[in-house]
Amino acid sequence: MKIRIRAASSLLPLLVSGAAVAGPVLEEVVVTAQLRQQSLQDVPVSVSAIGGEKMMEAGIAKIEDLQAYVPNFTMSESGIGTDIYIRGIGSGENQGFEQSVGMYVDGIYYGRAQLARAPFLDLSRVEVLRGPQNILLGKNSIAGAINIKTADPTEDFEGNVQLTYEPELNERIVDLVLSGPISDRFGYRFAARKREMDGYMENLVLDRDEAQRDEETLRFKLLWDVSDDVVANFKIESGSFDVIGRTSEIITNEPSTDDVFLFSDRTYGEIMDRTVFPDAGGLGGLVGILPQFLLDALQLQGSGALVDIDSDSGVLNNTADRKRHSNGDFSYNDTYNFTANVDWYRDGHQFTSITGIMGYEYDEDCDCDFTGAPLFQVEFEEEYKQFSQEFRWISPAGEEFEFIGGLYLQYSELDFFDSLYLPSDIVPQLVNAADLLETLQGGGRGDYDPLNNASSVFEVLGFGDAGNALRGIRTPRTFYSESKIASTFLQSTWNVSSEFRLTLGGRLTWENKEGSRDFNFTFEDGTVQPAGEVDTAAAVSFGAERHSLKGEREEVQFAPLINIQWDATDTLMAYFSASRGYKSGGFDARSNASPSADPTPVNPNALTTNQQVLIGSFEFEEEEALSYELGFKTSLLDGAAELNAALFRTEFDNLQVSVFDGTLGFNVGNAASAISQGLELDGRLALTENLILAGGLAFLDFEFLDHAFGTCIQDQVPDNPNGVNCDFSGKTNQYVADYSGNLLLSYERPLSDWLMFRANIDAIFTDEYHPSPNMDNRIKQEAYIQYNGRVAVSAIDGSWELALLGKNLSDELVVLYGVDAPTAKTVTGATTHHALINAPRTVALQASYRW
């Protein structure tokens, strides 16, 4: 059986030494960043590679965990999506987006952000490539790419089981791998993972820990040695990851400076019983006849309103402390994929066919007011299907001319549904309270003047008016997108001499995309509500309007590349590259309104201070990036050290951005231009034969050159003529830190003829950054240093190992993502933020056995 095994790479490779070696020497790291097996030091790309064994040892369970070890890379789950950023560029919160950071698993493009939440299982390595990767990897990878390779069947039978237990989070993980030959021509590999966790956020309302996770993943790979020249590899995988609760909490709350106040000491019914009086006779008469307790509560000299939010006392907790108040969330996810990879070797050439069928579906329920008050929930459903086929031709390496060319085809369908619903009567009461405020100020919602026309204080208070229209409301939205892609690519290298190489490449892509979005208002039973007050109330409270939109777009793009490599010495390689990349346009899945060239106030008869403007979006254009990178990779101290550097600058035009509309929706648009530039350094040093030091350091500067449609921070007066948005020109972007990096120290030595000792400590650091898309300084994450560590003893032959694994040993509390709490400002007038918070200090016990 001729099983071709590709070498794995590691962030902290072992050292090798022998009698013929004068001192410690670093082990070579092998990657496939350019579709060939190459030494990491020969690849003219800024790339970080992490081996599968290192990931298991460090407890790296999913892509989000990688960011600690890869500077200028950030991944975080957000309120309703997933953010993946490299060098300050990523795709915001919208299911209609293609991802700026492409993810590839065994050569198959995983372009949906939800898949980045799936757990890792039995990997050979993960490579994070920074900067545009539009030629060989291709699809939309305008900011970078994550290249994941799962482990292949082995020539000899082997097995591995690893158990991990962490008491603080009650985390339990079981990993099982079985691999080996079936016959002379067939080999297999079976891998399974089961992970359960109670979570680290204390839900003060439901009295439970969150987010609880239950993950199951199964994978089977079959290798068939068809002949001496043909090898086929088949993979089938299914997985589920279910999450109960979230890791978000309210982290700020500045009381309303407007005249809407929330109280919980008196019930709505009590207030109503004591405030129904006839013939108010205007504001002066109203003040004259209301009971003093209500005057005190309403503070009518400055105006005011009174609503009982009927919530748990936990809502008073408004600081970042891993305690949340929520009425419950869940996310149930199921994934599947099938991959068929066939390689045919002929006279040194490799012809490859990669066929992929993959998809997922999920159901979510989000307590999207992110508080313990039962204000509103949002339900989500999404189903995605994708088929792809790639044909690739790789010429022999080492010849004067080398090339990699191919053809790529893809078809995908996306069905997305979401709907807001109100589990209580509080939001209608709040809307009525807002009516009262406008009434007392002499405004109103444009239908009549309550102070002159009302026959009772009941009417003057506004209860029974606009808010009633929201009772029992549902806001079903359906979004459908279909995409067809055909592209061809060629990258050719001319080995001008033994020291000089010139590479030219290009990818020509055609894409046809259809999209539709329908938004309506219905009753609880699904019956469509008639037009009327519900439309006005929803527009004012949620910035939403009924609409039905449909579109089709077609794009043809050509992405070129030029790369120059120079082996200045036997140990120093320098390179320069310039490339132009694209990310395709599409259709907005989450806007609450239809697009309009001239946005119109939803209540045009109200006072200016109470006018609201509906701004929606549907179609957005492709994004373009022009990137330059100058770097070097060098080996030092006779192979005992390595130092790599990359200086980069990327200029973006029509940068795709997702802008929060201030209530519940996100509008997609194209910022005119932006620049991302900086310096990345990484290196390794063998201090002794037993001790290795590694690290990475990144400096990043990002600036929007022209972005007039940013999300205003709360309390900020819009400076855009539309009266809603704020100019971000000259500002930085979300997740951009001036510097970030890591420092890793690893030690290994035998304790006896049969016992091995290993230890490592990792320091991860970053400067301050904005976790919020509107860069609100009130929730800026300060600079921090976080430490991870591991201590292990094992058999010399590696048959067993016991280890203690510590994460966040410094117990840093980090805001991973933050944003305005939905409707907090628009409904209650309070300045409030919610955020996703990292896990506290944890120490886990790992036990593994190999055979």
ZAVOVEX-247828 format. One record per residue (C-alpha): x, y, z; residue in one letter. Coordinates in steps of 0.2 Angstrom, whole numbers, plus 5000, padded with zeros to 4 digits. Example, Ala and Ser with C-alpha at 12.3 -4.5 7.8 and 13.67 -1.06 7.14 Angstrom:
REM residues 2
506249785039A
506849955036S
END
This chain:
REM residues 851
500050005000M
500850174995K
499950295006I
500650465003R
500850555019I
501150745020R
502150815034A
501350915047A
501851085054S
501851155071S
502051325079L
503351255091L
504251115082P
505351005091L
507251025090L
508350895082V
510150865085S
511450725083G
513250685083A
513550775066A
512650925072V
513651065081A
512151135090G
510251135091P
509351155074V
507551195071L
506451075063E
505751115046E
503951175045V
503051115029V
501551205023V
500451195007T
500051385006A
500351384988Q
499651204984L
501351124984R
502251054999Q
503551185004Q
504651245018S
503851385027L
505451485024Q
505251465005D
503451535004V
503351724999P
501851755010V
501551815027S
500851645035V
500751565052S
500651375053A
500051285068I
500151095069G
498750975074G
499650905089E
500051085096K
498151125094M
497650975104M
498951015117E
498451195119A
496651155119G
496351255103I
494551185099A
493951305086K
494551455074I
494151575088E
495551505099D
496851535085L
496851715087Q
497951705102A
499351635092Y
499151725076V
499451915076P
498352025066N
496951895066F
495351915075T
493851805076M
492351835087S
490551775088E
489451935089S
487651965093G
486851895077I
488451835067G
490251795066T
491651925064D
493251865055I
494651995053Y
496451995046I
497452155046R
495852255051G
494752195036I
493252075038G
491452055034S
490252135046G
488552065053E
487552015038N
487051845031Q
487151915013G
489051945015F
490351835007E
491751825019Q
493351935017S
494351795025V
494151635015G
494151475024M
494651315015Y
494551135022V
495451005012D
495351114997G
493451154999I
492951335001Y
491951365017Y
491251545013G
489951555027R
490351635043A
489251515053Q
490451375048L
491851465057A
490951415074R
491151235070A
492351135082P
494051075076F
494350885074L
495950785071D
496850915060L
498550895052S
498851085052R
498051255051V
498851395040E
498351575042V
498851675027L
498751865029R
498451975014G
497451944998P
497451764992Q
496451784976N
497451674964I
497751494970L
496451494984L
495351614975G
493551644981K
493351814989N
494951795000S
495251984999I
495951995017A
496751825019G
496351645021A
496251505033I
496851345026N
496451185036I
497051015032K
496350865041T
497350715045A
497550575032D
497550385035P
499150315040T
500150165033E
500250075049D
498850045062F
498750175076E
497450245088G
497350385100N
496150435114V
496250595123Q
495150645138L
495050825144T
494150885160Y
494051065166E
493151085183P
492851275182E
491751265167L
491351085169N
492051055152E
492250875146R
493050825130I
493350655122V
494350635106D
494550465097L
495650425082V
495850255073L
496850245057S
497750115047G
497649995032P
496249895027I
497149805013S
498649835001D
497649964992R
496450045005F
496750135021G
495550225033Y
495450355047R
494050375059F
493950525071A
492650575083A
492450715096R
491250745110K
491250905120R
490150965133E
490351125144M
489251215156D
489951385152G
490651535162Y
489251665162M
488151665176E
486351705171N
485551795185L
483751775178V
483751595174L
485051545188D
486151445177R
487851445169D
488051495150E
488451465136A
488151285138Q
488951185123R
488551015117D
489650965102E
489750805092E
490850775076T
491150615066L
492350595052R
492750455041F
494150455028K
494550325015L
496150315005L
496150214989W
497750174980D
496950144963V
498550114954S
500450164955D
499950334947D
498150374954V
497650404972V
495950444978A
495450514995N
493650515001F
492950605016K
491250605024I
490850715040E
489450765050S
489350875065G
488250965077S
488551105089F
487151155101D
487351315112V
486151365126I
486351545131G
487751665126R
489251745132T
488651925131S
488152045145E
487652225148I
489252315152I
488652495153T
487052585157N
486952775158E
485152825163P
484152915151S
484453105149T
482753115140D
481153115149D
480652925148V
481052835165F
480752655170L
480152605187F
479752445195S
479052485212D
477252505205R
476352405193T
475652465176Y
473852415182G
474052515199E
474652675189I
473152655177M
471852635191D
472552805199R
472652905183T
471052905175V
470253075177F
469053175166P
469353335157D
471253365160A
471053545152G
472853555145G
474553535153L
474153655168G
472553565172G
473453395170L
474753445183V
473353515194G
472353355196I
473653215195L
474053135212P
475753195219Q
476553015219F
476253015200L
476853195198L
478453145207D
478652995196A
478253085180L
479253235185Q
478053335174L
479053495176Q
480353415165G
479053295158S
479253105159G
478352935158A
478152785169L
478252595164V
478552445175D
479752325165I
479352175177D
481052105176S
482252015187D
483352115199S
484852055189G
484552195177V
485352305189L
487052225185N
487752335172N
489652305173T
490752175164A
490952035177D
490351875168R
488551895175K
487151925163R
485251945164H
484351865150S
482751765147N
483651635137G
484451605120D
484951445110F
485851395094S
485651225086Y
486851185072N
487051035060D
488351025047T
488850895034Y
490150885020N
490850755008F
492450774999T
493250674985A
495050714980N
495850614966V
497650644961D
498450574945W
500350584944Y
501150574927R
502950614923D
503150724938G
501550824934H
500050814946Q
498250824940F
496950844954T
495050834955S
494250904971I
492350874972T
491450954987G
489650944994I
489351035010M
488051125019G
487251165036Y
485651225044E
485351305061Y
483951365072D
484251505084E
483251605097D
484051765102C
483551875117D
484152015107C
483752155119D
485152075129F
484352105145T
483252015158G
481752125154A
480652015143P
480652145129L
480852055113F
481651895105Q
482151855088V
482151685080E
483351635066F
483351495053E
484651465040E
485051335027E
486551325016Y
486951205002K
488551214991Q
489251104977F
491051134970S
492151064958Q
493951104955E
495251034942F
497051074945R
498651044936W
500351064945I
501951054935S
503550974942P
504551084955A
506351134951G
506151164932E
506451324924E
504651354922F
503351294935E
501551324935F
499951284944I
498351314934G
496551254935G
494651274933L
493451304947Y
491551284947L
490351324962Q
488451324965Y
487651374981S
485951414989E
485551515005L
483851515013D
483751635028F
482351675039F
482151785055D
480751865064S
480551975080L
479251935092Y
478652015109L
478551885124P
477752025135S
476752185135D
478252295139I
478752355122V
476952415118P
476952505135Q
478652585131L
477952645115V
476452715123N
477552805136A
478552885122A
476852945115D
476553025132L
478253115132L
477853185114E
476153235120T
476753325135L
478053415124Q
476653475112G
477053355098G
476253185096G
476453065082R
475653165069G
473853105070D
473053225082Y
473453345096D
473053245112P
473053395124L
471653485115N
470653335109N
470753205123A
469253175134S
470253095149S
471953085156V
471952905150F
471952975132E
473153105137V
474352975144L
474352895127G
474052715133F
472952625121G
473752715106D
475252665095A
475952535107G
474352435106N
474752405087A
476352305092L
475452185103R
475752005096G
476752065082I
477851955071R
479052025058T
479451875047P
480851915034R
481451785021T
483051805011F
483551694997Y
485151694987S
485851584973E
487551594966S
488451524951K
490351534949I
491551484936A
493351534936S
495051494929T
496751524936F
498551514932L
500151554942Q
501751524934S
503551544941T
505051574930W
506651524939N
507751654931V
509251584940S
509651484956S
509451644966E
508051744957F
506251694953R
504851784945L
502951734947T
501551794937L
499751744941G
497951784937G
496151724941R
494651764929L
493051744938T
491251754932W
489851754945E
487951764943N
486951794959K
485151814962E
484351874978G
482651914986S
482051985002R
480251995009D
479852075025F
478052085033N
477052115049F
475951965055T
474951915070F
475551775081E
474651645070D
475551705054G
474051805047T
474651955038V
474152115048Q
473252255038P
474152415035A
473852545048G
474452585065E
475652435066V
476652505051D
476852675060T
477252595077A
478552475069A
479352605059A
479552725074V
480052585086S
481052465075F
481452565060G
480552435050A
479352435035E
478552305024R
479452275008H
479752144994S
481352154984L
482152054971K
483752074960G
485051984949E
486852034946R
488251974936E
490152004938E
491651974928V
493352004938Q
495151974934F
496351974948A
498251984944P
499751944954L
501651984952I
502951914964N
504851924964I
505951814975Q
507751834978W
508851714987D
510151844993A
511151715002T
510951535007D
509951585022T
509051745017L
507551755005M
506751925001A
505151944991Y
504052074984F
502252054978S
500852154971A
499052094968S
497352154964R
495952064972G
494052064973Y
492652014984K
490951994975S
489452104978G
487752034983G
486152074992F
485852135010D
484951995020A
484652095036R
484052275032S
482352315039N
481852445026A
481952455007S
483252574999P
482852744995S
483852884987A
482953014998D
482552945015P
480853005022T
480353035040P
479152895046V
478153025055N
478253185045P
477053285056N
478053255072A
479253385079L
480953385072T
481753315087T
480553165086N
480753135067Q
481452965063Q
482152915046V
482052745038L
483552705028I
483652535020G
484852435008S
484752294996F
486052274983E
487952314986F
489352314974E
490952214973E
492452264984E
494252294977E
495952284985A
497652334978L
498952254989S
500852274991Y
501952165002E
503852175004L
504652035015G
506051925020F
506351755028K
507951705035T
508851565044S
510151625057L
511451545069L
511751395058D
509951345058G
509551375077A
508551535073A
507351605060E
506651785058L
505351835046N
504652005042A
503252075030A
502952255027L
501152275019F
499952405012R
498252365005T
497152504997E
495252464997F
493952534986D
492052514988N
492452425005L
490952335010Q
490252385027V
488852335038S
488052485047V
486952465062F
485352565060D
485252605078G
483752495081T
483752315075L
484352315058G
486052315048F
486252405031N
487552355019V
488452485009G
490152525001N
491352645010A
492252734996A
494052695002S
495152635016A
496952585019I
497752445029S
499552445032Q
500852385044G
502352265048L
502252085054E
503751995062L
503851815068D
505351705073G
505951555082R
507551525092L
508351365099A
509051425115L
509751255119T
509351075113E
507851075125N
507251255125L
506451345111I
505851525110L
504551585097A
503551735095G
502551855083G
502352045083L
501152145072A
500952335070F
499452385061L
498752555055D
497052565047F
496152715041E
494452745032F
494852875019L
493052905014D
491652825024H
490152945026A
488852815032F
489552745048G
488552705063T
488452855075C
488852815093I
487452845106Q
487153025110D
488053085094Q
487253205083V
487253135065P
488353235053D
487753145037N
486353245027P
485253095029N
485153135048G
485552955053V
487352915049N
489052985055C
490653015044D
492052885048F
493252965037S
494952975045G
494452845058K
495152675062T
494152505061N
493452375073Q
494752255080Y
496252365075V
497652365088A
499252475085D
500152315090Y
499852135095S
500851985097G
501351825107N
502951755115L
503051565117L
504251475127L
504351285126S
505451165136Y
505650975134E
506850845141R
506950665147P
506850635165L
507350455164S
507550315151D
505650295150W
504950465156L
504850635147M
504450805154F
503650945143R
503151125148A
502751285139N
502151455143I
501251575131D
501051765133A
499851845122I
499752035121F
498852175112T
498652365113D
496952435115E
495652415102Y
493852445098H
492752295099P
491352395093S
490952425075P
490552615078N
492152635088M
491352695104D
492752745116N
491552705131R
491852515128I
493652525121K
494652365126Q
496152415135E
497852335132A
498152175141Y
499352025142I
498651855144Q
499551695149Y
499251515144N
500351365150G
500451175150R
501451055160V
501550865155A
502450705158V
502350565146S
503150405141A
504750415130I
503850325116D
502350445117G
501150305121S
500350395136W
500350575143E
499650665158L
499550855157A
498851015166L
498351145154L
498051325159G
497151455149K
497051645154N
498151615169L
498151805172S
496251805173D
496051945161E
494252005157L
494252045139V
492852125128V
492852025113L
491452115104Y
490352255110G
488952355102V
487452465107D
486052375115A
484652365102P
483252495105T
483952555121A
484252725115K
482752735103T
481452665115V
482052705133T
483352845130G
484652755140A
486452735134T
486852555135T
488052425127H
488152245128H
489752135124A
490351965123L
491651925136I
493051795136N
493251645148A
494051665165P
495551575171R
495451385168T
496551235172V
496151075164A
496750895166L
497250805149Q
497550615148A
498050535132S
498450355126Y
499150305109R
499450135102W
END
